[in-house]
Amino acid sequence: MSTTALSDIPCQRLECDDNFTRKRSHPNDGCRRAKDIVIVVVVVVAVGALILALVSLAKPGHFEVEYEQEFNGPGFPWSKDKIWTFAIGHYGINREYLDEATGTIKGYNVDIINAVCKIANKNCELVYDDFARCWMSVAGERAKGGEGLLGGWYDACTGWGITYDRSRSFSFTKPYSKLAGVGIYVSNTTTNFDWTNLRGRTIGFMNGFSSDEHCLARYADDLIQGSKLSASAGQIVYYTSLEELVAAVIDGNVDAAFCYAEPQLGQLKLLTASSFPNRCALGGFGMMARKDNPTFVTWWNDAFDKLVNTAEYRMICRDLKEAHGHMPGQNPEDVCL
């Protein structure tokens, strides 16, 4: 691009036609006038370009993106390159645990995800996160969806049972494991504890579990007096890990725990019988997703139905003891469908 200044342009290049009349006392007026015109044009063009640039910046961007689509059923398109993300935690049991050697989460839940995604031909990744970002409990309040799943940080949360409360906020896949039992646990040194009457007792719960204060209250009419606890009276305490809950019972920080029959609670004494009904969940454990994500639920259920009747699923169940048996947990017959 030429950088010649206007002052360097020979006057004859800016001369007007010979018919242009000049005053003899100012022989260069025509030259100056032509230069002025050029300057005005340049300024106008520059201002116009600046205005256009500002307007384009002020408008929200609009991009036309082309991508290939596949259809796995009517009305459900998705990109072949989409990565489906699933939140998962660390229970320290054979269904879900942190393998210190590899730094990865392993267990039955992970094996199920890998197999289902393989059958569905989907790109899937696990995202480690706190359970409370999927579903959280606050003493004295209704449990509610966590910011992670509600905020779209991932497509689904792994290993959640369907409940009345959760089904108001989220959708669920078909369960891929059986529903576990619930019960009331106390310290092994505790005697004369009447679990049928919890008046004045302080009870510990797991944050996010469906075995919460609201589930316990469902036993008030026929099995447990005083099971509708008071948060204002300090009867309700939530813990973020099973280890913390067990320690609270042993140390006497709470009188008892109400929880699912997880292996860590083997350090405590179970007071309720094996026939004690589970009123906390409507079904077994599966994947929990937002209600605006029916595509995921559809392809997951289709693929899981194909998996259940295969030798691969039977191997996954055997691996509960063979590959993951070094971790505490339930037997295959207590987990697998």
Backbone as numpy.savetxt, mean C-alpha at the origin, in Angstrom:
# Nx Ny Nz CAx CAy CAz Cx Cy Cz
24.73 32.08 -36.32 23.87 33.26 -36.32 24.77 34.50 -36.32
24.39 35.49 -37.15 25.16 36.72 -37.24 24.98 37.55 -35.99
26.05 38.17 -35.51 25.98 39.02 -34.32 26.30 40.46 -34.66
26.17 40.84 -35.93 26.48 42.20 -36.36 25.53 43.19 -35.72
26.03 44.20 -35.06 25.20 45.22 -34.43 24.58 46.11 -35.50
23.43 46.71 -35.12 22.75 47.58 -36.07 23.63 48.76 -36.47
24.47 49.22 -35.57 25.32 50.36 -35.86 26.38 50.05 -36.90
26.66 48.72 -37.08 27.69 48.33 -38.04 27.13 48.08 -39.42
25.81 48.11 -39.56 25.22 47.84 -40.87 25.43 49.05 -41.77
25.97 48.82 -42.94 26.18 49.97 -43.86 24.87 50.68 -44.12
24.99 51.99 -44.16 23.77 52.78 -44.31 23.04 52.45 -45.59
23.80 52.12 -46.66 23.11 51.91 -47.93 22.20 50.70 -47.88
22.45 49.75 -46.93 21.59 48.57 -46.84 20.25 48.94 -46.26
20.19 50.07 -45.55 18.94 50.48 -44.93 18.30 51.64 -45.66
18.90 52.03 -46.80 18.35 53.15 -47.54 16.98 52.81 -48.07
16.15 53.84 -48.12 14.85 53.67 -48.74 14.98 53.92 -50.24
13.93 53.90 -50.95 13.91 54.11 -52.38 14.37 55.52 -52.69
14.93 55.70 -53.90 15.42 57.04 -54.28 14.32 58.08 -54.27
13.09 57.62 -54.37 11.99 58.58 -54.39 11.71 59.13 -53.01
12.35 58.48 -51.98 12.10 58.97 -50.62 12.75 60.35 -50.46
11.98 61.29 -49.94 12.44 62.68 -49.86 13.12 62.93 -48.54
14.32 63.43 -48.58 15.03 63.76 -47.34 15.28 65.27 -47.32
15.43 65.73 -46.12 15.86 67.11 -45.99 17.36 67.16 -46.15
17.86 68.12 -46.90 19.29 68.20 -47.19 20.11 68.43 -45.93
19.49 69.07 -44.93 20.25 69.34 -43.70 20.45 68.08 -42.85
19.69 66.99 -43.16 19.82 65.71 -42.41 19.90 64.58 -43.39
21.02 64.35 -44.01 21.13 63.33 -45.05 20.98 61.92 -44.53
21.15 61.69 -43.22 21.07 60.30 -42.70 19.74 59.99 -42.03
18.73 60.85 -42.16 17.43 60.58 -41.51 16.81 59.29 -42.00
16.89 59.00 -43.24 16.30 57.75 -43.78 16.95 56.54 -43.18
18.25 56.61 -43.03 18.98 55.49 -42.43 18.54 55.27 -41.00
18.45 56.40 -40.24 18.04 56.26 -38.84 16.62 55.70 -38.73
15.73 56.22 -39.61 14.34 55.75 -39.56 14.25 54.25 -39.85
15.00 53.78 -40.77 14.98 52.34 -41.11 15.51 51.52 -39.95
16.59 52.05 -39.32 17.13 51.34 -38.16 16.08 51.26 -37.04
15.36 52.39 -36.82 14.33 52.41 -35.78 13.26 51.36 -36.05
12.90 51.25 -37.31 11.86 50.26 -37.67 12.34 48.84 -37.34
13.58 48.55 -37.68 14.13 47.22 -37.40 14.14 46.93 -35.90
14.55 47.95 -35.12 14.58 47.77 -33.66 13.19 47.48 -33.13
12.18 48.24 -33.59 10.81 48.03 -33.14 10.35 46.61 -33.46
10.64 46.14 -34.67 10.23 44.79 -35.08 10.87 43.74 -34.19
12.18 43.89 -33.92 12.88 42.94 -33.07 12.28 42.90 -31.68
11.99 44.08 -31.11 11.40 44.14 -29.77 10.03 43.47 -29.74
9.20 43.76 -30.75 7.86 43.16 -30.80 7.94 41.65 -30.87
8.82 41.13 -31.72 8.98 39.67 -31.85 9.45 39.06 -30.53
10.41 39.72 -29.87 10.93 39.19 -28.60 9.85 39.15 -27.53
9.08 40.26 -27.42 7.99 40.31 -26.42 6.95 39.23 -26.71
6.62 39.06 -28.00 5.64 38.03 -28.35 6.11 36.64 -27.98
7.40 36.37 -28.21 7.95 35.05 -27.85 7.92 34.84 -26.35
8.23 35.91 -25.59 8.21 35.81 -24.13 6.81 35.52 -23.63
5.80 36.20 -24.19 4.41 35.98 -23.77 3.99 34.55 -24.05
4.33 34.04 -25.24 3.98 32.65 -25.58 4.62 31.66 -24.62
5.87 31.92 -24.24 6.57 31.03 -23.31 5.91 31.01 -21.96
5.53 32.21 -21.47 4.87 32.29 -20.16 3.52 31.59 -20.17
2.77 31.75 -21.25 1.46 31.10 -21.34 1.60 29.59 -21.34
2.60 29.08 -22.08 2.78 27.63 -22.14 3.19 27.07 -20.80
3.99 27.82 -20.02 4.38 27.35 -18.70 3.22 27.35 -17.73
2.29 28.28 -17.91 1.16 28.39 -16.98 0.15 27.28 -17.19
0.13 26.71 -18.39 -0.86 25.66 -18.67 -0.36 24.31 -18.15
-1.25 23.46 -17.60 -0.83 22.12 -17.18 -0.41 21.32 -18.39
0.64 20.48 -18.19 1.16 19.69 -19.30 0.17 18.67 -19.79
0.20 18.42 -21.05 -0.66 17.39 -21.64 0.19 16.57 -22.58
0.29 15.27 -22.30 1.15 14.42 -23.09 0.33 13.30 -23.71
0.58 13.05 -24.95 -0.03 11.91 -25.62 0.95 10.76 -25.55
0.63 9.73 -24.76 1.53 8.60 -24.58 0.92 7.37 -25.22
1.66 6.77 -26.11 1.18 5.56 -26.73 1.85 4.37 -26.05
1.08 3.32 -25.79 1.66 2.12 -25.20 0.84 0.92 -25.65
1.52 -0.21 -25.65 0.84 -1.44 -26.03 -0.04 -1.90 -24.89
-1.15 -2.52 -25.21 -2.06 -3.02 -24.19 -2.35 -4.48 -24.45
-2.59 -5.19 -23.36 -3.10 -6.54 -23.49 -4.42 -6.60 -22.74
-5.25 -7.54 -23.07 -6.55 -7.66 -22.43 -6.68 -9.07 -21.86
-6.82 -9.12 -20.55 -6.98 -10.40 -19.87 -8.41 -10.49 -19.37
-9.33 -10.39 -20.28 -10.74 -10.35 -19.90 -11.35 -9.07 -20.43
-12.64 -9.05 -20.62 -13.28 -7.88 -21.22 -13.21 -6.66 -20.32
-12.79 -5.55 -20.91 -12.87 -4.28 -20.19 -11.74 -3.99 -19.24
-10.67 -4.83 -19.22 -9.59 -4.60 -18.27 -8.25 -4.53 -18.99
-7.89 -3.36 -19.56 -6.59 -3.22 -20.22 -5.52 -2.82 -19.23
-4.30 -3.26 -19.45 -3.19 -2.74 -18.67 -1.91 -2.88 -19.48
-0.92 -2.10 -19.10 0.35 -2.12 -19.82 1.11 -3.38 -19.51
1.76 -3.92 -20.53 2.60 -5.10 -20.33 3.74 -4.80 -19.36
4.17 -3.57 -19.33 5.32 -3.20 -18.53 4.95 -2.72 -17.13
3.70 -2.74 -16.77 3.30 -2.28 -15.44 3.90 -3.19 -14.38
4.38 -2.60 -13.31 4.87 -3.37 -12.18 3.83 -3.30 -11.07
3.35 -4.46 -10.65 2.35 -4.55 -9.59 3.09 -4.69 -8.26
2.79 -3.79 -7.33 3.52 -3.75 -6.07 2.62 -4.16 -4.91
3.20 -4.96 -4.00 2.45 -5.51 -2.86 3.21 -5.22 -1.57
2.53 -4.57 -0.65 3.13 -4.30 0.66 3.19 -5.59 1.47
4.30 -5.76 2.15 4.49 -6.95 2.98 5.30 -6.57 4.20
5.08 -7.27 5.29 5.78 -6.96 6.53 6.65 -8.12 6.99
6.86 -8.19 8.29 7.75 -9.20 8.86 7.13 -9.70 10.16
6.47 -10.87 10.07 5.84 -11.46 11.25 6.81 -12.32 12.05
7.88 -12.77 11.40 8.78 -13.69 12.08 8.23 -15.09 12.17
7.36 -15.45 11.24 6.78 -16.79 11.21 6.92 -17.35 9.79
6.59 -18.64 9.62 6.85 -19.28 8.33 5.98 -18.76 7.20
4.96 -17.98 7.50 4.16 -17.38 6.43 4.82 -16.12 5.88
5.64 -15.48 6.72 6.19 -14.17 6.33 7.31 -13.81 7.30
8.54 -13.78 6.81 9.66 -13.48 7.70 10.82 -12.86 6.92
11.68 -12.16 7.65 12.86 -11.55 7.06 14.02 -12.55 7.11
14.54 -12.88 5.95 15.71 -13.75 5.85 16.96 -12.88 5.98
17.64 -13.00 7.11 18.78 -12.13 7.40 19.93 -12.35 6.41
20.06 -13.55 5.90 21.18 -13.86 5.00 21.06 -13.12 3.67
19.84 -13.02 3.16 19.63 -12.38 1.85 19.03 -11.00 1.97
18.51 -10.65 3.15 17.88 -9.35 3.33 16.52 -9.25 2.65
15.90 -10.39 2.34 14.62 -10.40 1.64 13.54 -11.03 2.53
12.28 -10.74 2.19 11.16 -11.36 2.88 10.86 -12.70 2.21
10.71 -13.74 3.01 10.40 -15.07 2.51 9.21 -15.64 3.27
8.72 -16.80 2.80 7.62 -17.46 3.47 6.51 -17.87 2.52
5.49 -18.47 3.08 4.35 -18.95 2.29 3.70 -17.84 1.48
3.50 -16.68 2.09 2.87 -15.56 1.37 3.67 -15.15 0.14
4.98 -15.12 0.28 5.84 -14.74 -0.84 5.79 -15.79 -1.94
5.79 -17.06 -1.54 5.72 -18.15 -2.53 4.41 -18.09 -3.32
3.32 -17.76 -2.63 2.03 -17.63 -3.32 2.07 -16.49 -4.32
2.60 -15.34 -3.92 2.68 -14.18 -4.82 3.50 -14.53 -6.05
4.66 -15.15 -5.85 5.52 -15.49 -6.99 4.81 -16.43 -7.97
4.10 -17.42 -7.44 3.43 -18.39 -8.30 2.26 -17.77 -9.05
1.45 -16.96 -8.37 0.30 -16.33 -9.01 0.74 -15.36 -10.10
1.75 -14.55 -9.80 2.24 -13.58 -10.80 2.85 -14.29 -12.00
3.48 -15.43 -11.77 4.04 -16.19 -12.88 2.95 -16.72 -13.80
1.89 -17.26 -13.21 0.77 -17.78 -14.01 0.09 -16.65 -14.78
-0.08 -15.51 -14.13 -0.75 -14.37 -14.76 0.17 -13.60 -15.70
1.45 -13.95 -15.71 2.44 -13.27 -16.54 2.51 -11.77 -16.22
2.60 -11.49 -14.93 2.67 -10.10 -14.45 4.02 -9.83 -13.80
4.45 -8.58 -13.91 5.65 -8.13 -13.22 5.25 -7.69 -11.81
5.73 -8.40 -10.80 5.32 -8.12 -9.41 6.54 -7.86 -8.54
6.38 -6.92 -7.61 7.45 -6.59 -6.67 6.86 -6.43 -5.28
7.65 -6.83 -4.28 7.25 -6.65 -2.88 7.80 -5.33 -2.36
7.00 -4.67 -1.53 7.41 -3.41 -0.90 7.29 -3.59 0.61
8.41 -3.54 1.30 8.38 -3.70 2.75 7.84 -2.43 3.40
6.85 -2.60 4.29 6.28 -1.44 4.96 5.62 -1.88 6.26
5.33 -0.90 7.11 4.65 -1.18 8.37 3.21 -1.61 8.10
2.71 -2.55 8.92 1.35 -3.03 8.75 0.33 -1.90 8.89
0.64 -0.93 9.75 -0.31 0.16 10.01 -0.55 1.02 8.79
0.31 0.94 7.77 0.08 1.71 6.55 -0.89 0.99 5.61
-1.27 -0.22 5.99 -2.34 -0.94 5.28 -3.65 -0.81 6.05
-3.58 -1.04 7.35 -4.76 -0.97 8.20 -4.30 -0.64 9.61
-4.95 0.31 10.26 -4.48 0.75 11.57 -5.61 0.83 12.59
-5.21 0.64 13.85 -6.16 0.68 14.96 -5.76 1.78 15.93
-6.75 2.47 16.46 -6.55 3.49 17.48 -7.55 3.22 18.60
-7.07 3.16 19.82 -7.93 2.83 20.96 -9.13 3.76 21.02
-10.32 3.17 21.12 -11.54 3.93 21.23 -12.13 4.38 19.92
-11.46 4.09 18.79 -11.95 4.49 17.48 -12.14 3.26 16.59
-12.91 3.45 15.51 -13.03 2.38 14.54 -11.71 2.26 13.78
-11.30 1.02 13.53 -10.10 0.81 12.73 -10.33 1.37 11.33
-9.27 1.75 10.66 -9.41 2.40 9.36 -8.23 2.06 8.46
-8.41 2.35 7.17 -7.37 2.07 6.19 -6.13 2.90 6.43
-4.98 2.30 6.14 -3.71 2.98 6.31 -3.38 3.88 5.14
-2.50 4.85 5.38 -2.17 5.84 4.36 -1.47 5.23 3.15
-0.78 4.13 3.34 -0.06 3.53 2.23 -0.96 2.98 1.15
-1.94 2.16 1.57 -2.85 1.56 0.60 -3.85 2.60 0.09
-4.39 3.41 0.97 -5.32 4.45 0.54 -4.64 5.45 -0.40
-3.37 5.73 -0.14 -2.66 6.70 -0.93 -2.08 6.16 -2.23
-2.28 4.87 -2.50 -1.79 4.30 -3.74 -0.28 4.06 -3.76
0.32 3.88 -2.59 1.76 3.61 -2.56 2.06 2.24 -3.17
1.08 1.34 -3.13 1.20 0.01 -3.71 -0.18 -0.45 -4.13
-0.22 -1.55 -4.90 -1.50 -2.03 -5.44 -2.30 -2.83 -4.43
-1.64 -3.50 -3.51 -2.36 -4.33 -2.55 -1.49 -4.58 -1.33
-2.13 -5.03 -0.26 -1.43 -5.44 0.96 -1.59 -6.95 1.11
-0.54 -7.59 1.59 -0.45 -9.05 1.59 -0.98 -9.67 2.88
-1.83 -10.70 2.74 -2.21 -11.53 3.87 -3.18 -10.91 4.85
-4.26 -10.31 4.34 -5.25 -9.68 5.22 -6.58 -10.40 5.11
-7.19 -10.66 6.27 -8.50 -11.30 6.29 -9.61 -10.29 6.05
-10.67 -10.72 5.40 -11.79 -9.83 5.14 -12.65 -9.69 6.40
-13.00 -8.46 6.72 -13.85 -8.16 7.87 -14.91 -7.16 7.44
-15.90 -6.96 8.31 -16.92 -5.97 8.00 -16.30 -4.59 7.86
-15.41 -4.23 8.79 -14.80 -2.89 8.76 -13.95 -2.71 7.52
-13.12 -3.68 7.21 -12.21 -3.55 6.06 -12.97 -3.54 4.74
-14.03 -4.32 4.67 -14.77 -4.39 3.40 -15.49 -3.09 3.08
-15.66 -2.22 4.07 -16.24 -0.90 3.79 -15.24 0.00 3.06
-13.96 -0.31 3.19 -12.92 0.54 2.61 -12.19 -0.10 1.44
-12.06 -1.43 1.45 -11.21 -2.09 0.47 -11.90 -3.29 -0.17
-11.29 -3.77 -1.24 -11.70 -5.00 -1.91 -10.71 -6.10 -1.56
-11.14 -7.35 -1.74 -10.30 -8.49 -1.38 -10.29 -9.53 -2.50
-9.16 -10.19 -2.63 -9.10 -11.35 -3.50 -9.68 -12.55 -2.76
-9.77 -13.65 -3.45 -10.14 -14.89 -2.77 -9.07 -15.23 -1.74
-9.45 -15.79 -0.59 -8.44 -16.15 0.41 -7.50 -17.22 -0.14
-6.23 -17.11 0.23 -5.27 -18.16 -0.14 -4.76 -18.92 1.08
-5.31 -18.62 2.26 -4.99 -19.40 3.45 -6.20 -19.40 4.38
-6.24 -20.39 5.25 -7.39 -20.56 6.14 -7.42 -19.49 7.23
-8.60 -19.33 7.79 -8.79 -18.39 8.90 -8.27 -19.03 10.19
-7.44 -18.30 10.92 -6.89 -18.81 12.18 -7.84 -18.53 13.32
-7.64 -19.22 14.42 -8.46 -19.02 15.60 -8.01 -17.83 16.42
-8.88 -17.35 17.30 -8.56 -16.25 18.21 -8.79 -16.73 19.64
-8.20 -16.01 20.60 -8.38 -16.39 21.98 -7.86 -15.35 22.94
-8.03 -15.62 24.21 -7.56 -14.74 25.28 -6.36 -15.41 25.95
-5.27 -14.65 26.06 -4.00 -15.17 26.58 -3.59 -14.39 27.82
-3.03 -15.10 28.79 -2.50 -14.47 29.99 -1.09 -15.02 30.26
-0.40 -14.42 31.21 0.92 -14.90 31.61 0.80 -16.30 32.23
1.84 -17.08 32.07 1.83 -18.43 32.64 1.76 -18.42 34.16
2.13 -17.31 34.76 2.09 -17.22 36.22 0.73 -16.72 36.74
-0.15 -16.35 35.82 -1.45 -15.81 36.23 -2.38 -16.94 36.64
-3.07 -16.75 37.77 -4.04 -17.73 38.25 -5.38 -17.04 38.52
-6.42 -17.82 38.54 -7.77 -17.33 38.86 -8.20 -16.17 37.97
-7.90 -16.26 36.69 -8.34 -15.24 35.74 -9.60 -15.75 35.04
-10.70 -15.07 35.26 -11.97 -15.46 34.64 -12.13 -14.74 33.31
-11.86 -15.44 32.21 -11.92 -14.79 30.90 -13.34 -14.47 30.47
-14.33 -15.03 31.16 -15.73 -14.74 30.80 -16.21 -13.43 31.41
-15.36 -12.77 32.20 -15.72 -11.50 32.81 -14.50 -10.57 32.77
-14.53 -9.60 31.89 -13.38 -8.70 31.70 -13.62 -7.32 32.29
-14.59 -7.19 33.16 -14.84 -5.88 33.78 -13.62 -5.41 34.56
-13.19 -4.19 34.26 -12.04 -3.61 34.95 -10.69 -4.12 34.48
-10.66 -4.99 33.48 -9.40 -5.54 32.98 -8.81 -4.66 31.86
-7.50 -4.69 31.77 -6.79 -4.03 30.68 -6.34 -5.10 29.69
-6.72 -4.92 28.43 -6.46 -5.94 27.42 -5.54 -5.38 26.33
-4.58 -6.18 25.91 -3.66 -5.80 24.85 -4.09 -6.38 23.51
-3.89 -5.60 22.46 -4.27 -6.01 21.10 -3.11 -5.70 20.15
-3.16 -6.32 18.98 -2.20 -6.01 17.92 -2.77 -4.94 17.01
-1.97 -3.91 16.76 -2.38 -2.84 15.86 -2.60 -3.39 14.45
-3.77 -3.12 13.89 -4.08 -3.56 12.54 -4.73 -4.91 12.44
-4.64 -5.75 13.48 -5.27 -7.07 13.43 -6.79 -6.93 13.55
-7.51 -7.87 12.94 -8.96 -7.85 13.08 -9.40 -8.32 14.46
-8.49 -8.93 15.20 -8.79 -9.29 16.59 -8.59 -8.06 17.47
-9.43 -7.06 17.24 -9.28 -5.79 17.95 -10.38 -5.63 18.99
-10.48 -4.43 19.56 -11.47 -4.17 20.61 -12.90 -4.35 20.12
-13.13 -4.04 18.84 -14.48 -4.14 18.28 -14.89 -5.60 18.07
-13.94 -6.43 17.75 -14.23 -7.86 17.66 -14.53 -8.42 19.04
-13.71 -8.05 20.00 -13.93 -8.53 21.37 -15.31 -8.15 21.87
-15.79 -6.98 21.49 -17.11 -6.51 21.93 -18.24 -7.38 21.38
-17.99 -8.13 20.30 -19.03 -8.98 19.72 -19.36 -10.19 20.59
-18.58 -10.43 21.63 -18.83 -11.56 22.53 -19.61 -11.14 23.77
-20.01 -9.86 23.83 -20.61 -9.32 25.05 -21.97 -9.93 25.35
-22.73 -10.28 24.32 -24.10 -10.71 24.54 -24.23 -12.13 25.08
-23.20 -12.98 24.84 -23.39 -14.37 25.23 -22.18 -15.03 25.89
-20.95 -14.58 25.62 -19.79 -15.31 26.12 -18.94 -14.55 27.13
-18.77 -13.23 26.94 -17.84 -12.49 27.78 -18.50 -11.23 28.32
-18.70 -11.18 29.62 -19.22 -9.97 30.24 -18.12 -8.90 30.27
-18.54 -7.67 30.08 -17.58 -6.56 30.14 -16.59 -6.53 28.99
-16.92 -7.18 27.89 -15.98 -7.20 26.76 -16.05 -5.93 25.93
-17.02 -5.07 26.19 -17.03 -3.75 25.55 -16.18 -2.82 26.41
-14.91 -2.73 26.06 -13.94 -2.03 26.88 -14.02 -0.52 26.71
-13.44 0.20 27.65 -13.44 1.66 27.64 -12.03 2.19 27.39
-11.89 2.97 26.33 -10.58 3.57 26.04 -10.26 4.66 27.08
-11.28 5.40 27.49 -11.06 6.47 28.46 -10.62 5.93 29.81
-11.01 4.69 30.10 -10.61 4.07 31.37 -9.26 3.35 31.24
-8.64 3.43 30.06 -7.33 2.82 29.87 -7.37 1.31 29.73
-8.50 0.77 29.33 -8.62 -0.70 29.20 -8.09 -1.24 27.88
-7.77 -0.37 26.94 -7.40 -0.80 25.59 -5.99 -0.31 25.27
-5.10 -1.26 24.93 -3.72 -0.91 24.57 -3.34 -1.67 23.31
-2.84 -0.95 22.29 -2.42 -1.57 21.03 -0.90 -1.63 20.96
-0.41 -2.71 20.35 1.03 -2.90 20.19 1.35 -3.12 18.72
2.58 -2.74 18.34 2.95 -2.80 16.93 3.63 -4.11 16.53
3.95 -4.96 17.49 4.54 -6.26 17.16 4.06 -7.29 18.17
4.08 -8.54 17.72 3.67 -9.63 18.61 4.61 -9.76 19.79
5.89 -9.49 19.56 6.86 -9.56 20.65 6.53 -8.53 21.74
6.14 -7.33 21.33 5.78 -6.29 22.31 4.52 -6.70 23.08
3.56 -7.28 22.37 2.32 -7.70 23.02 2.59 -8.79 24.06
3.40 -9.78 23.69 3.73 -10.87 24.62 4.47 -10.31 25.84
5.43 -9.43 25.61 6.19 -8.85 26.72 5.29 -8.05 27.65
4.31 -7.35 27.09 3.40 -6.55 27.92 2.57 -7.44 28.84
2.18 -8.61 28.35 1.41 -9.54 29.19 2.30 -10.13 30.28
3.49 -10.55 29.91 4.40 -11.16 30.88 4.81 -10.16 31.95
5.05 -8.91 31.55 5.48 -7.88 32.51 4.33 -7.30 33.31
3.10 -7.65 33.00 1.96 -7.17 33.75 1.48 -5.79 33.33
1.93 -5.30 32.18 1.45 -4.00 31.70 0.00 -4.07 31.26
-0.43 -5.24 30.83 -1.84 -5.51 30.54 -2.20 -6.82 31.22
-3.48 -7.01 31.50 -3.91 -8.23 32.19 -3.96 -9.44 31.27
-4.26 -9.20 30.01 -4.39 -10.30 29.06 -4.26 -9.75 27.65
-4.13 -10.67 26.70 -4.09 -10.31 25.29 -5.23 -11.01 24.57
-5.82 -10.31 23.62 -6.83 -10.92 22.74 -6.24 -10.89 21.34
-6.02 -12.06 20.76 -5.26 -12.08 19.52 -5.48 -13.39 18.77
-5.05 -13.38 17.50 -5.01 -14.61 16.71 -3.96 -15.55 17.30
-4.10 -16.82 16.98 -3.20 -17.84 17.52 -1.88 -17.86 16.76
-1.07 -16.83 16.96 0.24 -16.77 16.33 1.27 -17.49 17.19
2.33 -18.02 16.56 3.31 -18.81 17.31 3.95 -18.07 18.48
4.18 -16.77 18.37 4.81 -16.02 19.45 4.00 -16.08 20.74
2.70 -16.28 20.61 1.86 -16.32 21.81 1.97 -17.66 22.54
2.79 -18.55 22.02 3.06 -19.81 22.72 3.75 -19.60 24.05
4.33 -18.42 24.26 4.96 -18.10 25.54 3.92 -17.78 26.62
2.67 -17.63 26.19 1.60 -17.30 27.12 0.66 -18.48 27.31
-0.27 -18.32 28.21 -1.25 -19.38 28.50 -2.58 -19.02 27.84
-3.07 -19.92 27.00 -4.35 -19.71 26.32 -5.48 -20.17 27.23
-6.41 -19.26 27.52 -7.51 -19.58 28.43 -8.74 -20.12 27.70
-9.00 -19.62 26.52 -10.20 -20.04 25.79 -9.97 -21.39 25.12
-11.06 -22.13 24.95 -10.97 -23.47 24.37 -10.79 -23.39 22.86
-10.39 -24.50 22.26 -10.21 -24.54 20.80 -11.51 -24.31 20.06
-12.63 -24.54 20.74 -13.95 -24.33 20.12 -14.42 -22.88 20.21
-13.60 -22.01 20.80 -13.97 -20.60 20.93 -14.18 -20.02 19.53
-15.34 -19.41 19.26 -15.63 -18.95 17.89 -14.82 -17.72 17.49
-14.49 -17.65 16.22 -13.81 -16.49 15.67 -14.86 -15.56 15.06
-15.10 -14.45 15.72 -16.07 -13.46 15.24 -15.37 -12.22 14.67
-14.08 -12.36 14.40 -13.29 -11.21 13.96 -13.22 -11.07 12.45
-13.35 -12.15 11.71 -13.17 -12.10 10.26 -14.26 -12.91 9.57
-14.50 -12.56 8.31 -15.51 -13.24 7.51 -14.92 -14.35 6.64
-13.61 -14.39 6.54 -12.97 -15.39 5.71 -11.48 -15.42 5.95
-10.78 -16.28 5.20 -9.35 -16.44 5.37 -8.56 -15.24 4.86
-7.25 -15.42 4.76 -6.35 -14.31 4.44 -6.03 -14.29 2.95
-6.10 -13.07 2.39 -5.80 -12.88 0.98 -5.14 -11.54 0.75
-5.33 -11.00 -0.44 -4.77 -9.70 -0.80 -5.84 -8.62 -0.64
-5.47 -7.51 -0.04 -6.40 -6.40 0.19 -6.01 -5.24 -0.73
-6.98 -4.75 -1.51 -6.70 -3.71 -2.51 -7.73 -2.59 -2.42
-7.42 -1.45 -3.04 -8.39 -0.36 -3.09 -9.56 -0.76 -3.98
-10.70 -0.14 -3.73 -11.90 -0.46 -4.50 -11.83 0.03 -5.94
-10.89 0.93 -6.23 -10.76 1.42 -7.61 -9.75 0.59 -8.41
-9.44 -0.60 -7.91 -8.45 -1.46 -8.57 -9.04 -2.84 -8.88
-10.18 -2.92 -9.58 -10.78 -4.22 -9.87 -9.95 -5.06 -10.82
-9.11 -4.42 -11.63 -8.26 -5.15 -12.55 -7.37 -6.14 -11.81
-6.76 -5.66 -10.73 -5.88 -6.53 -9.95 -6.63 -7.73 -9.39
-7.77 -7.48 -8.74 -8.54 -8.57 -8.12 -8.93 -9.60 -9.17
-9.28 -9.14 -10.37 -9.71 -10.06 -11.43 -8.59 -10.98 -11.87
-7.43 -10.39 -12.24 -6.37 -11.27 -12.74 -5.76 -12.12 -11.65
-5.75 -11.62 -10.41 -5.23 -12.43 -9.30 -6.12 -13.65 -9.07
-7.41 -13.44 -8.98 -8.32 -14.56 -8.73 -8.26 -15.59 -9.85
-8.19 -15.13 -11.09 -8.09 -16.06 -12.22 -6.84 -16.92 -12.11
-5.72 -16.28 -11.80 -4.46 -17.02 -11.71 -4.42 -17.93 -10.49
-4.96 -17.45 -9.37 -4.94 -18.28 -8.16 -5.81 -19.54 -8.33
-6.95 -19.40 -9.00 -7.79 -20.57 -9.26 -7.03 -21.62 -10.06
-6.18 -21.18 -10.97 -5.37 -22.12 -11.76 -4.27 -22.74 -10.92
-3.76 -22.00 -9.94 -2.66 -22.49 -9.11 -3.10 -23.57 -8.13
-4.27 -23.41 -7.53 -4.68 -24.26 -6.41 -4.66 -25.75 -6.75
-5.02 -26.10 -7.95 -5.13 -27.51 -8.33 -3.88 -28.05 -9.01
-2.72 -27.47 -8.70 -1.48 -27.89 -9.34 -0.50 -28.49 -8.33
0.49 -29.19 -8.88 1.56 -29.74 -8.04 2.39 -28.62 -7.43
2.48 -27.48 -8.12 3.24 -26.35 -7.60 2.63 -25.85 -6.29
1.29 -25.80 -6.21 0.65 -25.35 -4.96 0.92 -26.33 -3.84
0.88 -27.62 -4.14 1.17 -28.61 -3.11 2.61 -28.49 -2.63
3.51 -28.14 -3.53 4.90 -27.92 -3.14 5.03 -26.69 -2.24
4.30 -25.63 -2.57 4.32 -24.42 -1.73 3.85 -24.76 -0.31
2.84 -25.60 -0.22 2.34 -25.99 1.10 3.36 -26.83 1.86
4.03 -27.76 1.17 5.06 -28.56 1.82 6.22 -27.70 2.30
6.50 -26.62 1.53 7.61 -25.75 1.89 7.38 -24.97 3.19
6.14 -24.93 3.63 5.89 -24.32 4.95 6.74 -24.98 6.01
6.96 -26.29 5.87 7.80 -27.02 6.83 9.20 -27.29 6.29
9.30 -27.56 4.98 10.59 -27.95 4.43 11.51 -26.76 4.18
11.01 -25.73 3.50 11.84 -24.57 3.19 11.80 -23.51 4.29
10.67 -23.41 4.98 10.49 -22.35 5.98 10.28 -22.92 7.39
10.54 -24.21 7.55 10.29 -24.86 8.83 11.20 -24.42 9.96
12.29 -23.72 9.64 13.17 -23.21 10.70 12.54 -22.03 11.43
11.45 -21.51 10.86 10.73 -20.43 11.52 9.49 -21.00 12.23
9.07 -20.39 13.34 7.84 -20.86 13.97 6.64 -20.60 13.08
5.60 -21.39 13.28 4.42 -21.17 12.45 3.49 -22.37 12.43
2.43 -22.24 11.68 1.42 -23.27 11.59 1.83 -24.36 10.61
1.18 -25.51 10.72 1.40 -26.62 9.81 0.65 -26.38 8.51
1.07 -27.06 7.43 0.40 -26.88 6.14 -1.11 -27.10 6.19
-1.55 -28.08 6.96 -2.99 -28.35 7.02 -3.77 -27.24 7.72
-3.08 -26.40 8.48 -3.74 -25.28 9.15 -3.75 -24.01 8.30
-2.95 -24.02 7.21 -2.81 -22.82 6.38 -3.40 -23.03 4.99
-3.01 -24.11 4.33 -3.38 -24.32 2.94 -4.84 -24.70 2.78
-5.41 -24.32 1.63 -6.82 -24.58 1.36 -7.02 -26.03 0.94
